[in-house]
Amino acid sequence: TTRLVGHLELGPPKLMQPYIKGLKQVQHELDLPDDLLYLIISFLHMVALEDEKCDVLDTVGAWCRGTVIGVDLETRRVRIHYDDFIAYWDEWMPANDSRIVAFGEWTRFLGKNVAKSRLISHS
């Protein structure tokens, strides 16, 4: 099965599958409402986003390959690192930002969009 976190449609990470199965068992035993179980699973999905690969539309309109390098659960934002670029270009974005899509959705067609000016350090 797939999960949708923002605009990222991803299969459940293998490490999460036992936890989800365990949560469903606990839900049955404690008679927890479905919306509470959904909230817990959504929280786990946000945590599991770290290190996920994605395609991301940069601020000049080019699709790039990216990696989620941070998750802020309180604000539901993710920190995106643009692969092949220096950390200067990393940015925090809402997890449901339409500029973040599944890995390969755009970059498989366009290849790498690497602007050489981004590879230069801004010191």
LODOGU-18143 format. One record per atom (N, C-alpha, C): x, z, y; residue number from 1. Coordinates in nm, 2 decimals. Last residue first. Layout:
<pt><u>X</u><w>Z</w><v>Y</v><n>NUM</n></pt>
...
//
This chain:
<pt><u>3.01</u><w>0.08</w><v>3.26</v><n>123</n></pt>
<pt><u>3.07</u><w>0.21</w><v>3.30</v><n>123</n></pt>
<pt><u>3.09</u><w>0.22</w><v>3.45</v><n>123</n></pt>
<pt><u>2.87</u><w>-0.09</w><v>3.05</v><n>122</n></pt>
<pt><u>2.83</u><w>-0.06</w><v>3.19</v><n>122</n></pt>
<pt><u>2.88</u><w>0.07</w><v>3.23</v><n>122</n></pt>
<pt><u>3.02</u><w>-0.32</w><v>2.83</v><n>121</n></pt>
<pt><u>2.99</u><w>-0.18</w><v>2.86</v><n>121</n></pt>
<pt><u>2.96</u><w>-0.17</w><v>3.01</v><n>121</n></pt>
<pt><u>2.87</u><w>-0.61</w><v>2.70</v><n>120</n></pt>
<pt><u>2.97</u><w>-0.55</w><v>2.79</v><n>120</n></pt>
<pt><u>2.93</u><w>-0.41</w><v>2.83</v><n>120</n></pt>
<pt><u>2.66</u><w>-0.70</w><v>2.57</v><n>119</n></pt>
<pt><u>2.76</u><w>-0.65</w><v>2.49</v><n>119</n></pt>
<pt><u>2.87</u><w>-0.59</w><v>2.57</v><n>119</n></pt>
<pt><u>2.50</u><w>-0.82</w><v>2.75</v><n>118</n></pt>
<pt><u>2.45</u><w>-0.69</w><v>2.70</v><n>118</n></pt>
<pt><u>2.56</u><w>-0.63</w><v>2.62</v><n>118</n></pt>
<pt><u>2.60</u><w>-1.07</w><v>2.80</v><n>117</n></pt>
<pt><u>2.61</u><w>-0.97</w><v>2.91</v><n>117</n></pt>
<pt><u>2.58</u><w>-0.83</w><v>2.86</v><n>117</n></pt>
<pt><u>2.54</u><w>-1.22</w><v>2.57</v><n>116</n></pt>
<pt><u>2.67</u><w>-1.16</w><v>2.58</v><n>116</n></pt>
<pt><u>2.68</u><w>-1.06</w><v>2.69</v><n>116</n></pt>
<pt><u>2.25</u><w>-1.17</w><v>2.40</v><n>115</n></pt>
<pt><u>2.30</u><w>-1.20</w><v>2.53</v><n>115</n></pt>
<pt><u>2.43</u><w>-1.14</w><v>2.55</v><n>115</n></pt>
<pt><u>2.12</u><w>-1.27</w><v>2.11</v><n>114</n></pt>
<pt><u>2.23</u><w>-1.18</w><v>2.16</v><n>114</n></pt>
<pt><u>2.28</u><w>-1.24</w><v>2.29</v><n>114</n></pt>
<pt><u>1.89</u><w>-1.30</w><v>1.90</v><n>113</n></pt>
<pt><u>1.90</u><w>-1.33</w><v>2.04</v><n>113</n></pt>
<pt><u>2.00</u><w>-1.24</w><v>2.11</v><n>113</n></pt>
<pt><u>1.91</u><w>-1.43</w><v>1.58</v><n>112</n></pt>
<pt><u>1.95</u><w>-1.33</w><v>1.67</v><n>112</n></pt>
<pt><u>1.95</u><w>-1.38</w><v>1.81</v><n>112</n></pt>
<pt><u>1.61</u><w>-1.61</w><v>1.48</v><n>111</n></pt>
<pt><u>1.75</u><w>-1.57</w><v>1.47</v><n>111</n></pt>
<pt><u>1.78</u><w>-1.46</w><v>1.56</v><n>111</n></pt>
<pt><u>1.35</u><w>-1.69</w><v>1.49</v><n>110</n></pt>
<pt><u>1.43</u><w>-1.71</w><v>1.61</v><n>110</n></pt>
<pt><u>1.58</u><w>-1.68</w><v>1.59</v><n>110</n></pt>
<pt><u>1.23</u><w>-1.62</w><v>1.25</v><n>109</n></pt>
<pt><u>1.22</u><w>-1.76</w><v>1.30</v><n>109</n></pt>
<pt><u>1.32</u><w>-1.79</w><v>1.41</v><n>109</n></pt>
<pt><u>1.30</u><w>-1.36</w><v>1.21</v><n>108</n></pt>
<pt><u>1.33</u><w>-1.45</w><v>1.10</v><n>108</n></pt>
<pt><u>1.32</u><w>-1.60</w><v>1.14</v><n>108</n></pt>
<pt><u>1.21</u><w>-1.23</w><v>1.44</v><n>107</n></pt>
<pt><u>1.35</u><w>-1.27</w><v>1.43</v><n>107</n></pt>
<pt><u>1.38</u><w>-1.36</w><v>1.31</v><n>107</n></pt>
<pt><u>0.93</u><w>-1.18</w><v>1.40</v><n>106</n></pt>
<pt><u>0.98</u><w>-1.28</w><v>1.49</v><n>106</n></pt>
<pt><u>1.12</u><w>-1.33</w><v>1.47</v><n>106</n></pt>
<pt><u>0.93</u><w>-1.02</w><v>1.16</v><n>105</n></pt>
<pt><u>0.81</u><w>-1.10</w><v>1.21</v><n>105</n></pt>
<pt><u>0.84</u><w>-1.21</w><v>1.31</v><n>105</n></pt>
<pt><u>1.15</u><w>-0.87</w><v>1.10</v><n>104</n></pt>
<pt><u>1.14</u><w>-1.01</w><v>1.05</v><n>104</n></pt>
<pt><u>1.02</u><w>-1.09</w><v>1.10</v><n>104</n></pt>
<pt><u>0.97</u><w>-0.57</w><v>1.09</v><n>103</n></pt>
<pt><u>1.10</u><w>-0.64</w><v>1.09</v><n>103</n></pt>
<pt><u>1.09</u><w>-0.78</w><v>1.03</v><n>103</n></pt>
<pt><u>0.68</u><w>-0.55</w><v>1.29</v><n>102</n></pt>
<pt><u>0.74</u><w>-0.54</w><v>1.16</v><n>102</n></pt>
<pt><u>0.87</u><w>-0.62</w><v>1.16</v><n>102</n></pt>
<pt><u>0.72</u><w>-0.47</w><v>1.64</v><n>101</n></pt>
<pt><u>0.65</u><w>-0.53</w><v>1.53</v><n>101</n></pt>
<pt><u>0.73</u><w>-0.51</w><v>1.40</v><n>101</n></pt>
<pt><u>0.68</u><w>-0.36</w><v>1.97</v><n>100</n></pt>
<pt><u>0.75</u><w>-0.33</w><v>1.84</v><n>100</n></pt>
<pt><u>0.66</u><w>-0.39</w><v>1.73</v><n>100</n></pt>
<pt><u>0.53</u><w>-0.42</w><v>2.18</v><n>99</n></pt>
<pt><u>0.66</u><w>-0.49</w><v>2.18</v><n>99</n></pt>
<pt><u>0.74</u><w>-0.46</w><v>2.05</v><n>99</n></pt>
<pt><u>0.31</u><w>-0.26</w><v>2.17</v><n>98</n></pt>
<pt><u>0.29</u><w>-0.40</w><v>2.11</v><n>98</n></pt>
<pt><u>0.42</u><w>-0.47</w><v>2.11</v><n>98</n></pt>
<pt><u>0.35</u><w>0.07</w><v>2.09</v><n>97</n></pt>
<pt><u>0.38</u><w>-0.03</w><v>2.18</v><n>97</n></pt>
<pt><u>0.38</u><w>-0.17</w><v>2.11</v><n>97</n></pt>
<pt><u>0.32</u><w>0.31</w><v>1.95</v><n>96</n></pt>
<pt><u>0.22</u><w>0.20</w><v>1.93</v><n>96</n></pt>
<pt><u>0.24</u><w>0.08</w><v>2.03</v><n>96</n></pt>
<pt><u>0.52</u><w>0.47</w><v>2.03</v><n>95</n></pt>
<pt><u>0.52</u><w>0.43</w><v>1.89</v><n>95</n></pt>
<pt><u>0.42</u><w>0.31</w><v>1.87</v><n>95</n></pt>
<pt><u>0.65</u><w>0.40</w><v>2.35</v><n>94</n></pt>
<pt><u>0.54</u><w>0.45</w><v>2.27</v><n>94</n></pt>
<pt><u>0.54</u><w>0.39</w><v>2.13</v><n>94</n></pt>
<pt><u>1.01</u><w>0.42</w><v>2.36</v><n>93</n></pt>
<pt><u>0.89</u><w>0.34</w><v>2.38</v><n>93</n></pt>
<pt><u>0.78</u><w>0.41</w><v>2.30</v><n>93</n></pt>
<pt><u>1.34</u><w>0.45</w><v>2.49</v><n>92</n></pt>
<pt><u>1.22</u><w>0.52</w><v>2.44</v><n>92</n></pt>
<pt><u>1.10</u><w>0.43</w><v>2.46</v><n>92</n></pt>
<pt><u>1.62</u><w>0.23</w><v>2.42</v><n>91</n></pt>
<pt><u>1.51</u><w>0.28</w><v>2.50</v><n>91</n></pt>
<pt><u>1.40</u><w>0.35</w><v>2.42</v><n>91</n></pt>
<pt><u>1.95</u><w>0.10</w><v>2.46</v><n>90</n></pt>
<pt><u>1.85</u><w>0.18</w><v>2.38</v><n>90</n></pt>
<pt><u>1.74</u><w>0.22</w><v>2.47</v><n>90</n></pt>
<pt><u>2.15</u><w>-0.01</w><v>2.61</v><n>89</n></pt>
<pt><u>2.02</u><w>-0.08</w><v>2.61</v><n>89</n></pt>
<pt><u>1.91</u><w>-0.01</w><v>2.53</v><n>89</n></pt>
<pt><u>2.37</u><w>0.14</w><v>2.56</v><n>88</n></pt>
<pt><u>2.32</u><w>0.14</w><v>2.70</v><n>88</n></pt>
<pt><u>2.18</u><w>0.08</w><v>2.70</v><n>88</n></pt>
<pt><u>2.47</u><w>0.09</w><v>2.31</v><n>87</n></pt>
<pt><u>2.37</u><w>0.19</w><v>2.33</v><n>87</n></pt>
<pt><u>2.31</u><w>0.20</w><v>2.47</v><n>87</n></pt>
<pt><u>2.50</u><w>-0.27</w><v>2.28</v><n>86</n></pt>
<pt><u>2.56</u><w>-0.14</w><v>2.30</v><n>86</n></pt>
<pt><u>2.44</u><w>-0.04</w><v>2.33</v><n>86</n></pt>
<pt><u>2.37</u><w>-0.47</w><v>2.01</v><n>85</n></pt>
<pt><u>2.38</u><w>-0.44</w><v>2.15</v><n>85</n></pt>
<pt><u>2.44</u><w>-0.30</w><v>2.16</v><n>85</n></pt>
<pt><u>2.31</u><w>-0.51</w><v>1.74</v><n>84</n></pt>
<pt><u>2.41</u><w>-0.60</w><v>1.80</v><n>84</n></pt>
<pt><u>2.43</u><w>-0.57</w><v>1.95</v><n>84</n></pt>
<pt><u>1.98</u><w>-0.38</w><v>1.77</v><n>83</n></pt>
<pt><u>2.09</u><w>-0.42</w><v>1.69</v><n>83</n></pt>
<pt><u>2.18</u><w>-0.52</w><v>1.76</v><n>83</n></pt>
<pt><u>1.87</u><w>-0.16</w><v>2.00</v><n>82</n></pt>
<pt><u>1.87</u><w>-0.31</w><v>1.98</v><n>82</n></pt>
<pt><u>2.00</u><w>-0.34</w><v>1.90</v><n>82</n></pt>
<pt><u>1.70</u><w>0.13</w><v>1.91</v><n>81</n></pt>
<pt><u>1.84</u><w>0.07</w><v>1.93</v><n>81</n></pt>
<pt><u>1.83</u><w>-0.08</w><v>1.90</v><n>81</n></pt>
<pt><u>1.44</u><w>0.32</w><v>2.04</v><n>80</n></pt>
<pt><u>1.48</u><w>0.19</w><v>1.97</v><n>80</n></pt>
<pt><u>1.62</u><w>0.16</w><v>2.01</v><n>80</n></pt>
<pt><u>1.27</u><w>0.60</w><v>1.98</v><n>79</n></pt>
<pt><u>1.38</u><w>0.55</w><v>2.05</v><n>79</n></pt>
<pt><u>1.43</u><w>0.43</w><v>1.97</v><n>79</n></pt>
<pt><u>0.92</u><w>0.65</w><v>2.01</v><n>78</n></pt>
<pt><u>1.03</u><w>0.62</w><v>1.93</v><n>78</n></pt>
<pt><u>1.14</u><w>0.57</w><v>2.02</v><n>78</n></pt>
<pt><u>0.66</u><w>0.90</w><v>2.08</v><n>77</n></pt>
<pt><u>0.75</u><w>0.79</w><v>2.12</v><n>77</n></pt>
<pt><u>0.86</u><w>0.77</w><v>2.02</v><n>77</n></pt>
<pt><u>0.48</u><w>1.11</w><v>2.08</v><n>76</n></pt>
<pt><u>0.46</u><w>0.99</w><v>1.99</v><n>76</n></pt>
<pt><u>0.53</u><w>0.87</w><v>2.04</v><n>76</n></pt>
<pt><u>0.54</u><w>1.34</w><v>2.21</v><n>75</n></pt>
<pt><u>0.49</u><w>1.23</w><v>2.29</v><n>75</n></pt>
<pt><u>0.46</u><w>1.11</w><v>2.22</v><n>75</n></pt>
<pt><u>0.61</u><w>1.50</w><v>1.98</v><n>74</n></pt>
<pt><u>0.52</u><w>1.55</w><v>2.09</v><n>74</n></pt>
<pt><u>0.46</u><w>1.44</w><v>2.17</v><n>74</n></pt>
<pt><u>0.79</u><w>1.35</w><v>1.83</v><n>73</n></pt>
<pt><u>0.66</u><w>1.38</w><v>1.78</v><n>73</n></pt>
<pt><u>0.56</u><w>1.42</w><v>1.89</v><n>73</n></pt>
<pt><u>1.00</u><w>1.12</w><v>1.88</v><n>72</n></pt>
<pt><u>0.96</u><w>1.23</w><v>1.96</v><n>72</n></pt>
<pt><u>0.81</u><w>1.25</w><v>1.92</v><n>72</n></pt>
<pt><u>1.27</u><w>0.99</w><v>1.70</v><n>71</n></pt>
<pt><u>1.12</u><w>1.00</w><v>1.71</v><n>71</n></pt>
<pt><u>1.09</u><w>1.13</w><v>1.79</v><n>71</n></pt>
<pt><u>1.53</u><w>0.74</w><v>1.69</v><n>70</n></pt>
<pt><u>1.48</u><w>0.87</w><v>1.73</v><n>70</n></pt>
<pt><u>1.33</u><w>0.87</w><v>1.73</v><n>70</n></pt>
<pt><u>1.59</u><w>0.49</w><v>1.61</v><n>69</n></pt>
<pt><u>1.70</u><w>0.59</w><v>1.60</v><n>69</n></pt>
<pt><u>1.65</u><w>0.73</w><v>1.64</v><n>69</n></pt>
<pt><u>1.48</u><w>0.21</w><v>1.47</v><n>68</n></pt>
<pt><u>1.43</u><w>0.33</w><v>1.52</v><n>68</n></pt>
<pt><u>1.54</u><w>0.44</w><v>1.50</v><n>68</n></pt>
<pt><u>1.64</u><w>-0.10</w><v>1.55</v><n>67</n></pt>
<pt><u>1.63</u><w>0.02</w><v>1.46</v><n>67</n></pt>
<pt><u>1.57</u><w>0.14</w><v>1.53</v><n>67</n></pt>
<pt><u>1.59</u><w>-0.46</w><v>1.58</v><n>66</n></pt>
<pt><u>1.61</u><w>-0.32</w><v>1.63</v><n>66</n></pt>
<pt><u>1.60</u><w>-0.22</w><v>1.51</v><n>66</n></pt>
<pt><u>1.63</u><w>-0.79</w><v>1.68</v><n>65</n></pt>
<pt><u>1.63</u><w>-0.69</w><v>1.57</v><n>65</n></pt>
<pt><u>1.66</u><w>-0.56</w><v>1.63</v><n>65</n></pt>
<pt><u>1.43</u><w>-0.94</w><v>1.94</v><n>64</n></pt>
<pt><u>1.56</u><w>-0.89</w><v>1.89</v><n>64</n></pt>
<pt><u>1.53</u><w>-0.80</w><v>1.77</v><n>64</n></pt>
<pt><u>1.29</u><w>-1.17</w><v>2.16</v><n>63</n></pt>
<pt><u>1.27</u><w>-1.09</w><v>2.04</v><n>63</n></pt>
<pt><u>1.41</u><w>-1.06</w><v>1.98</v><n>63</n></pt>
<pt><u>1.29</u><w>-1.15</w><v>2.51</v><n>62</n></pt>
<pt><u>1.36</u><w>-1.21</w><v>2.39</v><n>62</n></pt>
<pt><u>1.33</u><w>-1.11</w><v>2.27</v><n>62</n></pt>
<pt><u>1.20</u><w>-1.05</w><v>2.76</v><n>61</n></pt>
<pt><u>1.12</u><w>-1.14</w><v>2.68</v><n>61</n></pt>
<pt><u>1.18</u><w>-1.21</w><v>2.56</v><n>61</n></pt>
<pt><u>1.35</u><w>-0.87</w><v>2.89</v><n>60</n></pt>
<pt><u>1.35</u><w>-1.00</w><v>2.94</v><n>60</n></pt>
<pt><u>1.28</u><w>-1.10</w><v>2.86</v><n>60</n></pt>
<pt><u>1.32</u><w>-0.64</w><v>2.74</v><n>59</n></pt>
<pt><u>1.27</u><w>-0.64</w><v>2.87</v><n>59</n></pt>
<pt><u>1.27</u><w>-0.77</w><v>2.94</v><n>59</n></pt>
<pt><u>1.25</u><w>-0.74</w><v>2.40</v><n>58</n></pt>
<pt><u>1.33</u><w>-0.67</w><v>2.50</v><n>58</n></pt>
<pt><u>1.26</u><w>-0.69</w><v>2.64</v><n>58</n></pt>
<pt><u>1.06</u><w>-0.67</w><v>2.13</v><n>57</n></pt>
<pt><u>1.06</u><w>-0.76</w><v>2.24</v><n>57</n></pt>
<pt><u>1.13</u><w>-0.69</w><v>2.35</v><n>57</n></pt>
<pt><u>1.18</u><w>-0.62</w><v>1.80</v><n>56</n></pt>
<pt><u>1.14</u><w>-0.56</w><v>1.93</v><n>56</n></pt>
<pt><u>1.16</u><w>-0.66</w><v>2.04</v><n>56</n></pt>
<pt><u>1.14</u><w>-0.55</w><v>1.46</v><n>55</n></pt>
<pt><u>1.16</u><w>-0.65</w><v>1.57</v><n>55</n></pt>
<pt><u>1.11</u><w>-0.59</w><v>1.69</v><n>55</n></pt>
<pt><u>1.30</u><w>-0.29</w><v>1.27</v><n>54</n></pt>
<pt><u>1.19</u><w>-0.36</w><v>1.33</v><n>54</n></pt>
<pt><u>1.23</u><w>-0.47</w><v>1.42</v><n>54</n></pt>
<pt><u>1.39</u><w>-0.04</w><v>1.03</v><n>53</n></pt>
<pt><u>1.42</u><w>-0.17</w><v>1.10</v><n>53</n></pt>
<pt><u>1.29</u><w>-0.23</w><v>1.16</v><n>53</n></pt>
<pt><u>1.40</u><w>0.31</w><v>1.05</v><n>52</n></pt>
<pt><u>1.33</u><w>0.19</w><v>1.01</v><n>52</n></pt>
<pt><u>1.38</u><w>0.07</w><v>1.10</v><n>52</n></pt>
<pt><u>1.52</u><w>0.55</w><v>1.14</v><n>51</n></pt>
<pt><u>1.60</u><w>0.45</w><v>1.06</v><n>51</n></pt>
<pt><u>1.53</u><w>0.33</w><v>1.02</v><n>51</n></pt>
<pt><u>1.21</u><w>0.72</w><v>1.15</v><n>50</n></pt>
<pt><u>1.35</u><w>0.72</w><v>1.19</v><n>50</n></pt>
<pt><u>1.43</u><w>0.63</w><v>1.09</v><n>50</n></pt>
<pt><u>0.96</u><w>0.73</w><v>1.04</v><n>49</n></pt>
<pt><u>1.00</u><w>0.61</w><v>1.11</v><n>49</n></pt>
<pt><u>1.15</u><w>0.60</w><v>1.14</v><n>49</n></pt>
<pt><u>0.90</u><w>0.97</w><v>0.93</v><n>48</n></pt>
<pt><u>0.96</u><w>0.88</w><v>0.84</v><n>48</n></pt>
<pt><u>1.01</u><w>0.75</w><v>0.91</v><n>48</n></pt>
<pt><u>0.76</u><w>1.09</w><v>1.14</v><n>47</n></pt>
<pt><u>0.89</u><w>1.15</w><v>1.10</v><n>47</n></pt>
<pt><u>0.97</u><w>1.04</w><v>1.02</v><n>47</n></pt>
<pt><u>0.53</u><w>0.94</w><v>1.12</v><n>46</n></pt>
<pt><u>0.61</u><w>0.94</w><v>1.24</v><n>46</n></pt>
<pt><u>0.75</u><w>0.99</w><v>1.21</v><n>46</n></pt>
<pt><u>0.44</u><w>1.02</w><v>0.87</v><n>45</n></pt>
<pt><u>0.48</u><w>0.88</w><v>0.89</v><n>45</n></pt>
<pt><u>0.56</u><w>0.87</w><v>1.02</v><n>45</n></pt>
<pt><u>0.38</u><w>1.29</w><v>0.91</v><n>44</n></pt>
<pt><u>0.49</u><w>1.25</w><v>0.82</v><n>44</n></pt>
<pt><u>0.53</u><w>1.11</w><v>0.84</v><n>44</n></pt>
<pt><u>0.16</u><w>1.25</w><v>1.09</v><n>43</n></pt>
<pt><u>0.28</u><w>1.32</w><v>1.13</v><n>43</n></pt>
<pt><u>0.40</u><w>1.29</w><v>1.04</v><n>43</n></pt>
<pt><u>-0.02</u><w>1.12</w><v>0.91</v><n>42</n></pt>
<pt><u>0.03</u><w>1.05</w><v>1.03</v><n>42</n></pt>
<pt><u>0.16</u><w>1.12</w><v>1.09</v><n>42</n></pt>
<pt><u>-0.06</u><w>1.33</w><v>0.73</v><n>41</n></pt>
<pt><u>0.01</u><w>1.21</w><v>0.68</v><n>41</n></pt>
<pt><u>0.06</u><w>1.13</w><v>0.80</v><n>41</n></pt>
<pt><u>-0.20</u><w>1.51</w><v>0.90</v><n>40</n></pt>
<pt><u>-0.08</u><w>1.55</w><v>0.84</v><n>40</n></pt>
<pt><u>0.00</u><w>1.43</w><v>0.79</v><n>40</n></pt>
<pt><u>-0.43</u><w>1.35</w><v>0.96</v><n>39</n></pt>
<pt><u>-0.34</u><w>1.40</w><v>1.07</v><n>39</n></pt>
<pt><u>-0.20</u><w>1.44</w><v>1.01</v><n>39</n></pt>
<pt><u>-0.54</u><w>1.32</w><v>0.71</v><n>38</n></pt>
<pt><u>-0.49</u><w>1.20</w><v>0.78</v><n>38</n></pt>
<pt><u>-0.40</u><w>1.24</w><v>0.89</v><n>38</n></pt>
<pt><u>-0.62</u><w>1.58</w><v>0.66</v><n>37</n></pt>
<pt><u>-0.52</u><w>1.52</w><v>0.57</v><n>37</n></pt>
<pt><u>-0.46</u><w>1.40</w><v>0.64</v><n>37</n></pt>
<pt><u>-0.81</u><w>1.60</w><v>0.86</v><n>36</n></pt>
<pt><u>-0.69</u><w>1.69</w><v>0.86</v><n>36</n></pt>
<pt><u>-0.58</u><w>1.63</w><v>0.77</v><n>36</n></pt>
<pt><u>-1.00</u><w>1.42</w><v>0.77</v><n>35</n></pt>
<pt><u>-0.93</u><w>1.39</w><v>0.90</v><n>35</n></pt>
<pt><u>-0.81</u><w>1.48</w><v>0.92</v><n>35</n></pt>
<pt><u>-1.09</u><w>1.52</w><v>0.53</v><n>34</n></pt>
<pt><u>-1.01</u><w>1.40</w><v>0.53</v><n>34</n></pt>
<pt><u>-0.94</u><w>1.38</w><v>0.66</v><n>34</n></pt>
<pt><u>-1.07</u><w>1.88</w><v>0.49</v><n>33</n></pt>
<pt><u>-1.14</u><w>1.75</w><v>0.54</v><n>33</n></pt>
<pt><u>-1.04</u><w>1.64</w><v>0.54</v><n>33</n></pt>
<pt><u>-0.98</u><w>2.05</w><v>0.19</v><n>32</n></pt>
<pt><u>-0.95</u><w>2.01</w><v>0.33</v><n>32</n></pt>
<pt><u>-1.03</u><w>1.88</w><v>0.37</v><n>32</n></pt>
<pt><u>-1.00</u><w>2.20</w><v>-0.05</v><n>31</n></pt>
<pt><u>-1.12</u><w>2.14</w><v>0.01</v><n>31</n></pt>
<pt><u>-1.10</u><w>2.11</w><v>0.16</v><n>31</n></pt>
<pt><u>-0.78</u><w>2.29</w><v>-0.18</v><n>30</n></pt>
<pt><u>-0.83</u><w>2.37</w><v>-0.06</v><n>30</n></pt>
<pt><u>-0.95</u><w>2.31</w><v>0.00</v><n>30</n></pt>
<pt><u>-0.76</u><w>2.09</w><v>-0.38</v><n>29</n></pt>
<pt><u>-0.77</u><w>2.23</w><v>-0.42</v><n>29</n></pt>
<pt><u>-0.82</u><w>2.32</w><v>-0.30</v><n>29</n></pt>
<pt><u>-0.75</u><w>1.85</w><v>-0.23</v><n>28</n></pt>
<pt><u>-0.86</u><w>1.87</w><v>-0.33</v><n>28</n></pt>
<pt><u>-0.87</u><w>2.02</w><v>-0.36</v><n>28</n></pt>
<pt><u>-0.52</u><w>1.89</w><v>-0.08</v><n>27</n></pt>
<pt><u>-0.65</u><w>1.87</w><v>-0.01</v><n>27</n></pt>
<pt><u>-0.77</u><w>1.90</w><v>-0.11</v><n>27</n></pt>
<pt><u>-0.33</u><w>1.91</w><v>-0.28</v><n>26</n></pt>
<pt><u>-0.36</u><w>2.03</w><v>-0.20</v><n>26</n></pt>
<pt><u>-0.50</u><w>2.01</w><v>-0.13</v><n>26</n></pt>
<pt><u>-0.34</u><w>1.64</w><v>-0.36</v><n>25</n></pt>
<pt><u>-0.37</u><w>1.75</w><v>-0.46</v><n>25</n></pt>
<pt><u>-0.41</u><w>1.88</w><v>-0.38</v><n>25</n></pt>
<pt><u>-0.25</u><w>1.52</w><v>-0.13</v><n>24</n></pt>
<pt><u>-0.39</u><w>1.49</w><v>-0.18</v><n>24</n></pt>
<pt><u>-0.43</u><w>1.59</w><v>-0.28</v><n>24</n></pt>
<pt><u>0.01</u><w>1.63</w><v>-0.12</v><n>23</n></pt>
<pt><u>-0.09</u><w>1.66</w><v>-0.01</v><n>23</n></pt>
<pt><u>-0.23</u><w>1.63</w><v>-0.06</v><n>23</n></pt>
<pt><u>0.13</u><w>1.51</w><v>-0.34</v><n>22</n></pt>
<pt><u>0.11</u><w>1.65</w><v>-0.34</v><n>22</n></pt>
<pt><u>0.01</u><w>1.69</w><v>-0.23</v><n>22</n></pt>
<pt><u>0.12</u><w>1.24</w><v>-0.25</v><n>21</n></pt>
<pt><u>0.05</u><w>1.28</w><v>-0.37</v><n>21</n></pt>
<pt><u>0.03</u><w>1.42</w><v>-0.38</v><n>21</n></pt>
<pt><u>0.29</u><w>1.27</w><v>-0.03</v><n>20</n></pt>
<pt><u>0.15</u><w>1.23</w><v>-0.01</v><n>20</n></pt>
<pt><u>0.07</u><w>1.26</w><v>-0.13</v><n>20</n></pt>
<pt><u>0.53</u><w>1.35</w><v>-0.16</v><n>19</n></pt>
<pt><u>0.46</u><w>1.44</w><v>-0.07</v><n>19</n></pt>
<pt><u>0.32</u><w>1.40</w><v>-0.04</v><n>19</n></pt>
<pt><u>0.59</u><w>1.13</w><v>-0.32</v><n>18</n></pt>
<pt><u>0.56</u><w>1.25</w><v>-0.39</v><n>18</n></pt>
<pt><u>0.49</u><w>1.35</w><v>-0.29</v><n>18</n></pt>
<pt><u>0.63</u><w>0.93</w><v>-0.10</v><n>17</n></pt>
<pt><u>0.53</u><w>0.92</w><v>-0.20</v><n>17</n></pt>
<pt><u>0.49</u><w>1.05</w><v>-0.27</v><n>17</n></pt>
<pt><u>0.85</u><w>0.96</w><v>0.06</v><n>16</n></pt>
<pt><u>0.73</u><w>1.02</w><v>0.10</v><n>16</n></pt>
<pt><u>0.62</u><w>1.02</w><v>-0.01</v><n>16</n></pt>
<pt><u>1.06</u><w>0.81</w><v>-0.06</v><n>15</n></pt>
<pt><u>1.08</u><w>0.96</w><v>-0.05</v><n>15</n></pt>
<pt><u>0.95</u><w>1.03</w><v>-0.01</v><n>15</n></pt>
<pt><u>0.97</u><w>0.55</w><v>-0.02</v><n>14</n></pt>
<pt><u>0.97</u><w>0.61</w><v>-0.16</v><n>14</n></pt>
<pt><u>0.98</u><w>0.76</w><v>-0.15</v><n>14</n></pt>
<pt><u>0.76</u><w>0.50</w><v>0.26</v><n>13</n></pt>
<pt><u>0.89</u><w>0.52</w><v>0.20</v><n>13</n></pt>
<pt><u>0.88</u><w>0.59</w><v>0.07</v><n>13</n></pt>
<pt><u>0.49</u><w>0.27</w><v>0.24</v><n>12</n></pt>
<pt><u>0.53</u><w>0.41</w><v>0.24</v><n>12</n></pt>
<pt><u>0.67</u><w>0.43</w><v>0.19</v><n>12</n></pt>
<pt><u>0.55</u><w>-0.03</w><v>0.42</v><n>11</n></pt>
<pt><u>0.52</u><w>0.04</w><v>0.30</v><n>11</n></pt>
<pt><u>0.56</u><w>0.18</w><v>0.31</v><n>11</n></pt>
<pt><u>0.42</u><w>-0.09</w><v>0.75</v><n>10</n></pt>
<pt><u>0.53</u><w>-0.06</w><v>0.66</v><n>10</n></pt>
<pt><u>0.48</u><w>0.00</w><v>0.53</v><n>10</n></pt>
<pt><u>0.38</u><w>-0.23</w><v>1.05</v><n>9</n></pt>
<pt><u>0.31</u><w>-0.22</w><v>0.92</v><n>9</n></pt>
<pt><u>0.42</u><w>-0.21</w><v>0.82</v><n>9</n></pt>
<pt><u>0.37</u><w>-0.13</w><v>1.37</v><n>8</n></pt>
<pt><u>0.46</u><w>-0.14</w><v>1.26</v><n>8</n></pt>
<pt><u>0.39</u><w>-0.12</w><v>1.13</v><n>8</n></pt>
<pt><u>0.23</u><w>-0.07</w><v>1.59</v><n>7</n></pt>
<pt><u>0.22</u><w>-0.21</w><v>1.54</v><n>7</n></pt>
<pt><u>0.31</u><w>-0.23</w><v>1.43</v><n>7</n></pt>
<pt><u>0.14</u><w>0.25</w><v>1.50</v><n>6</n></pt>
<pt><u>0.15</u><w>0.16</w><v>1.61</v><n>6</n></pt>
<pt><u>0.13</u><w>0.02</w><v>1.56</v><n>6</n></pt>
<pt><u>0.17</u><w>0.22</w><v>1.17</v><n>5</n></pt>
<pt><u>0.21</u><w>0.32</w><v>1.27</v><n>5</n></pt>
<pt><u>0.23</u><w>0.24</w><v>1.40</v><n>5</n></pt>
<pt><u>0.01</u><w>0.16</w><v>0.89</v><n>4</n></pt>
<pt><u>0.03</u><w>0.11</w><v>1.02</v><n>4</n></pt>
<pt><u>0.05</u><w>0.22</w><v>1.11</v><n>4</n></pt>
<pt><u>0.12</u><w>0.10</w><v>0.56</v><n>3</n></pt>
<pt><u>0.08</u><w>0.19</w><v>0.66</v><n>3</n></pt>
<pt><u>0.10</u><w>0.13</w><v>0.79</v><n>3</n></pt>
<pt><u>0.03</u><w>-0.04</w><v>0.24</v><n>2</n></pt>
<pt><u>0.10</u><w>-0.04</w><v>0.36</v><n>2</n></pt>
<pt><u>0.05</u><w>0.07</w><v>0.45</v><n>2</n></pt>
<pt><u>0.08</u><w>0.00</w><v>-0.12</v><n>1</n></pt>
<pt><u>0.00</u><w>0.00</w><v>0.00</v><n>1</n></pt>
<pt><u>0.09</u><w>0.00</w><v>0.12</v><n>1</n></pt>
//
